Amino acid sequence: MLKYVLKRLLIMIPVLFCATFIVYMLFYMAPSNADRSAVRRAATPEEAQQIREERGLDDPIIVQYGREMKEIFSEDSNVRLQLSVRLPKTIKLSLTAALIALVLALPIGVFAAMRQNTLFDGVSMLISFFGVSMPNFWLGMLMMLLFSLYLGWFPTSGSTTLRSLVLPAFTLAFGNMAFISRMTRSSMLETIRQDYITTARAKGQPYGMVIRKHALRNALIPITTVMGLRLCELFSGSILVELVFAWPGIGRLLVDSINERDYPMVLGCVITFAACFSIINLVVDLLYVLFDPRIRQQLTH
């Protein structure tokens, strides 16, 4: 097991390198790049060459990339300081939204499968249809109008209190809750029609016990894949939600940095997102080992 985890951690290194290097190259080739713009504005070729030497533009591109990474994550770097302040805010928002989505989606999906073609099944699938189709920013503005401006229950922005977390977290969770509940229902319907479920019922085991101990455990394997992908989407989808609710997270920092052409800050945000996605994928793979004994046996032999 430890060998498997170390192997996946080693795989993360080239993934992070490729993601950041590609982004760095896009910034390097952009017409609005500050160093290239300074060279173009030089009055004479001698001045242009002096700028290139001062800024290290004649060095190999991999050397310039390494120097940029060192400057971004140095101890006194503003990028590192901003990321250390903003990242916990985004993690707090995303994990709260993920918890809301899972707590609501799993029971809804399971009960909808157990009561297929009933009123509960129809209503839950109708709600999930709207959840999947509804953009985050539009839902966020509707919830802000209803619960903040008209009812006055929650603040419209900020992150100082627990009440300020409710609206952005639920907005971010709603679409993912709808998708996971649909996936849970489909996976449960496929599982409860298997022969071993029929055999367990024929032995006289209560239906609820069969669902908990046999059906749900096997249905969690495809659901785990979906939950991992949706958690990645929670991080990326938090950008719009943070803008709507003025949440001081890394998503809002990324948008502000793009508008201000702050390329080092954008690069730092991209590295952070890539690292978070890699860690989430690692956690999903470990959950496979937990839920599927076949994978666990392959790792131990």
C-alpha positions as CSV (number, residue, x, y, z in Angstrom):
1,M,0.0,0.0,0.0
2,L,2.8,2.4,0.9
3,K,4.6,1.6,-2.3
4,Y,1.5,2.4,-4.3
5,V,1.1,5.8,-2.6
6,L,4.7,6.6,-3.2
7,K,4.4,5.7,-6.8
8,R,1.4,8.0,-7.3
9,L,3.2,10.8,-5.5
10,L,6.1,10.4,-7.9
11,I,3.7,10.5,-10.9
12,M,2.5,13.9,-9.6
13,I,5.9,15.5,-10.2
14,P,5.9,15.3,-14.0
15,V,2.2,16.2,-14.1
16,L,2.8,19.4,-12.1
17,F,5.9,20.2,-14.2
18,C,4.0,19.8,-17.5
19,A,1.0,21.8,-16.3
20,T,3.1,24.7,-15.1
21,F,5.6,24.7,-17.9
22,I,2.8,24.9,-20.5
23,V,1.2,27.8,-18.7
24,Y,4.6,29.5,-18.4
25,M,5.2,29.1,-22.2
26,L,1.8,30.6,-22.9
27,F,2.6,33.6,-20.8
28,Y,6.1,33.8,-22.3
29,M,4.8,33.9,-25.8
30,A,2.0,36.4,-25.0
31,P,2.3,39.8,-26.7
32,S,1.6,41.5,-23.4
33,N,4.5,39.8,-21.6
34,A,6.3,42.5,-19.6
35,D,9.8,41.5,-20.6
36,R,9.1,41.1,-24.3
37,S,7.2,44.4,-24.3
38,A,10.3,46.1,-22.7
39,V,12.5,44.8,-25.4
40,R,10.1,46.0,-28.2
41,R,10.0,49.5,-26.6
42,A,13.8,49.8,-26.6
43,A,15.0,52.8,-28.6
44,T,18.1,51.1,-30.0
45,P,19.3,47.5,-30.6
46,E,22.0,48.1,-27.9
47,E,19.3,49.1,-25.3
48,A,17.2,46.0,-26.3
49,Q,20.2,43.7,-25.9
50,Q,21.0,45.3,-22.5
51,I,17.4,44.6,-21.3
52,R,17.6,41.0,-22.5
53,E,20.9,40.5,-20.6
54,E,19.5,42.2,-17.4
55,R,16.4,40.1,-17.4
56,G,18.0,36.8,-18.5
57,L,16.0,36.5,-21.7
58,D,19.0,35.0,-23.6
59,D,19.1,32.1,-21.2
60,P,17.5,28.7,-22.2
61,I,13.8,28.7,-21.7
62,I,14.0,25.9,-19.0
63,V,16.5,28.1,-17.0
64,Q,14.0,31.1,-17.2
65,Y,11.2,28.8,-16.1
66,G,13.2,27.5,-13.1
67,R,14.2,31.1,-12.1
68,E,10.5,32.1,-12.3
69,M,9.4,29.2,-10.1
70,K,12.1,30.1,-7.6
71,E,11.0,33.7,-7.4
72,I,7.3,32.8,-7.1
73,F,7.7,30.4,-4.2
74,S,10.6,32.2,-2.3
75,E,9.9,33.0,1.3
76,D,9.4,36.7,0.8
77,S,7.4,36.3,-2.4
78,N,4.0,38.1,-2.6
79,V,2.6,35.2,-4.6
80,R,3.4,32.8,-1.8
81,L,2.0,35.1,0.8
82,Q,-1.3,35.6,-1.1
83,L,-1.7,31.9,-1.8
84,S,-1.1,31.0,1.8
85,V,-3.9,33.4,2.8
86,R,-6.4,32.7,0.0
87,L,-6.0,28.9,-0.4
88,P,-7.5,28.0,3.0
89,K,-10.6,30.0,2.1
90,T,-11.1,28.1,-1.1
91,I,-10.5,24.8,0.6
92,K,-13.0,25.7,3.3
93,L,-15.6,26.6,0.7
94,S,-15.0,23.6,-1.5
95,L,-14.9,21.0,1.3
96,T,-18.1,22.4,2.8
97,A,-19.8,22.3,-0.6
98,A,-18.6,18.7,-1.1
99,L,-19.9,17.7,2.4
100,I,-23.3,19.2,1.6
101,A,-23.4,17.5,-1.8
102,L,-22.6,14.1,-0.4
103,V,-24.9,14.3,2.6
104,L,-27.8,15.2,0.4
105,A,-27.0,13.3,-2.8
106,L,-26.3,9.8,-1.4
107,P,-29.6,9.4,0.5
108,I,-31.6,10.9,-2.3
109,G,-30.0,8.6,-4.9
110,V,-30.4,5.5,-2.8
111,F,-34.0,6.2,-1.8
112,A,-34.9,7.1,-5.4
113,A,-33.5,3.7,-6.6
114,M,-35.3,1.8,-3.8
115,R,-38.6,3.6,-4.8
116,Q,-38.2,3.6,-8.5
117,N,-41.1,5.2,-10.5
118,T,-42.7,6.6,-7.4
119,L,-43.5,10.2,-6.6
120,F,-40.3,10.6,-4.6
121,D,-38.2,9.3,-7.6
122,G,-39.9,11.6,-10.0
123,V,-39.5,14.7,-7.9
124,S,-35.9,14.0,-7.0
125,M,-35.0,13.4,-10.6
126,L,-36.8,16.7,-11.6
127,I,-34.8,18.6,-9.0
128,S,-31.6,17.0,-10.2
129,F,-32.4,17.9,-13.8
130,F,-32.7,21.6,-12.8
131,G,-29.5,21.3,-10.7
132,V,-27.4,19.9,-13.5
133,S,-28.8,22.5,-16.0
134,M,-28.5,25.6,-13.8
135,P,-25.3,27.7,-13.9
136,N,-23.6,28.4,-10.6
137,F,-23.5,32.2,-11.0
138,W,-27.2,32.4,-11.9
139,L,-28.2,30.2,-8.9
140,G,-25.9,32.3,-6.7
141,M,-27.6,35.6,-7.7
142,L,-31.1,34.1,-7.2
143,M,-30.2,32.9,-3.7
144,M,-28.6,36.2,-2.9
145,L,-31.8,38.1,-4.0
146,L,-34.0,35.8,-2.0
147,F,-32.1,35.0,1.2
148,S,-30.0,38.1,1.5
149,L,-31.9,41.0,0.1
150,Y,-35.5,40.0,0.6
151,L,-35.4,37.8,3.7
152,G,-32.1,39.1,5.2
153,W,-31.1,35.7,6.6
154,F,-27.5,35.6,5.2
155,P,-24.9,38.2,4.2
156,T,-24.3,38.9,0.6
157,S,-20.5,38.8,0.7
158,G,-17.5,38.2,3.0
159,S,-16.1,35.2,4.9
160,T,-15.9,36.4,8.5
161,T,-18.8,34.4,9.9
162,L,-20.3,31.0,9.5
163,R,-23.5,32.5,8.1
164,S,-21.5,34.0,5.2
165,L,-20.4,30.5,4.2
166,V,-24.0,29.1,3.8
167,L,-25.0,30.7,0.5
168,P,-21.8,30.2,-1.5
169,A,-21.3,26.6,-0.2
170,F,-24.9,25.6,-1.1
171,T,-24.6,27.3,-4.5
172,L,-21.5,25.4,-5.3
173,A,-22.9,22.2,-4.0
174,F,-26.3,22.2,-5.7
175,G,-25.2,21.2,-9.2
176,N,-22.8,18.6,-7.9
177,M,-25.5,17.2,-5.5
178,A,-27.8,16.8,-8.5
179,F,-25.2,15.0,-10.6
180,I,-24.1,12.7,-7.8
181,S,-27.7,11.8,-6.9
182,R,-28.4,10.8,-10.5
183,M,-25.3,8.7,-10.6
184,T,-26.1,7.1,-7.3
185,R,-29.6,6.2,-8.4
186,S,-28.2,4.6,-11.7
187,S,-25.5,2.7,-9.9
188,M,-27.9,1.5,-7.2
189,L,-30.5,0.3,-9.8
190,E,-27.8,-1.7,-11.5
191,T,-26.6,-3.2,-8.3
192,I,-29.9,-4.2,-6.7
193,R,-30.8,-6.2,-9.8
194,Q,-27.7,-8.5,-9.4
195,D,-28.1,-12.1,-8.5
196,Y,-26.3,-11.8,-5.1
197,I,-28.8,-9.2,-4.0
198,T,-31.7,-11.6,-4.9
199,T,-29.9,-14.4,-3.0
200,A,-29.5,-12.3,0.1
201,R,-33.2,-11.4,0.0
202,A,-34.1,-15.0,-0.5
203,K,-32.1,-15.9,2.7
204,G,-34.5,-13.7,4.7
205,Q,-32.2,-10.8,5.3
206,P,-34.0,-7.4,5.8
207,Y,-34.2,-5.2,2.8
208,G,-32.5,-2.3,4.5
209,M,-29.6,-4.5,5.6
210,V,-29.1,-5.9,2.1
211,I,-29.0,-2.3,0.8
212,R,-26.5,-1.1,3.4
213,K,-24.1,-4.1,3.5
214,H,-24.2,-5.4,-0.1
215,A,-25.8,-3.0,-2.6
216,L,-24.5,0.3,-1.4
217,R,-20.9,-0.9,-0.9
218,N,-20.6,-2.2,-4.4
219,A,-22.4,0.8,-5.9
220,L,-19.9,3.2,-4.3
221,I,-17.1,2.2,-6.7
222,P,-18.5,4.2,-9.8
223,I,-19.9,6.8,-7.4
224,T,-16.4,7.3,-6.0
225,T,-15.1,8.1,-9.5
226,V,-17.8,10.7,-10.0
227,M,-17.3,12.2,-6.6
228,G,-13.6,12.7,-7.3
229,L,-14.3,14.4,-10.6
230,R,-17.0,16.6,-9.1
231,L,-14.6,17.6,-6.2
232,C,-12.2,18.8,-8.9
233,E,-15.0,20.7,-10.5
234,L,-15.9,22.2,-7.1
235,F,-12.4,23.8,-7.0
236,S,-12.7,25.1,-10.6
237,G,-16.3,26.1,-10.2
238,S,-15.5,28.0,-7.0
239,I,-14.1,30.8,-9.3
240,L,-17.5,32.0,-10.4
241,V,-19.1,31.5,-6.9
242,E,-16.3,33.5,-5.3
243,L,-16.8,36.3,-7.7
244,V,-20.6,36.4,-7.1
245,F,-20.3,36.3,-3.3
246,A,-17.0,38.3,-3.1
247,W,-15.4,35.3,-1.3
248,P,-11.7,36.0,-0.8
249,G,-10.4,32.7,-2.2
250,I,-7.9,31.6,-4.8
251,G,-10.5,31.7,-7.6
252,R,-11.2,35.4,-7.1
253,L,-7.4,36.0,-6.8
254,L,-6.9,34.2,-10.2
255,V,-9.5,36.4,-12.0
256,D,-8.1,39.6,-10.4
257,S,-4.6,38.6,-11.4
258,I,-5.6,37.9,-15.0
259,N,-7.3,41.3,-15.2
260,E,-4.2,43.0,-13.8
261,R,-1.8,41.0,-16.1
262,D,0.0,39.7,-13.0
263,Y,1.5,36.7,-14.7
264,P,3.5,35.4,-11.7
265,M,0.4,35.4,-9.5
266,V,-1.6,33.6,-12.3
267,L,1.1,31.0,-12.6
268,G,1.1,30.5,-8.8
269,C,-2.7,30.0,-8.9
270,V,-2.4,27.5,-11.7
271,I,0.2,25.5,-9.9
272,T,-2.0,25.4,-6.8
273,F,-5.0,24.2,-8.8
274,A,-2.9,21.5,-10.5
275,A,-1.6,20.3,-7.1
276,C,-5.1,20.2,-5.6
277,F,-6.4,18.2,-8.6
278,S,-3.5,15.7,-8.3
279,I,-4.1,15.2,-4.6
280,I,-7.8,14.7,-5.2
281,N,-7.1,12.0,-7.8
282,L,-4.7,10.3,-5.4
283,V,-7.4,10.3,-2.7
284,V,-9.9,8.8,-5.1
285,D,-7.5,6.0,-6.1
286,L,-7.0,5.2,-2.4
287,L,-10.8,5.1,-1.9
288,Y,-10.9,2.5,-4.7
289,V,-8.6,0.3,-2.6
290,L,-10.9,0.8,0.4
291,F,-14.1,0.0,-1.3
292,D,-13.0,-2.8,-3.7
293,P,-11.3,-5.8,-2.2
294,R,-10.1,-7.0,-5.6
295,I,-7.9,-3.9,-6.0
296,R,-6.6,-4.3,-2.4
297,Q,-5.6,-7.9,-3.1
298,Q,-3.7,-6.9,-6.2
299,L,-1.7,-4.3,-4.2
300,T,-0.8,-6.8,-1.5
301,H,0.4,-9.5,-3.9
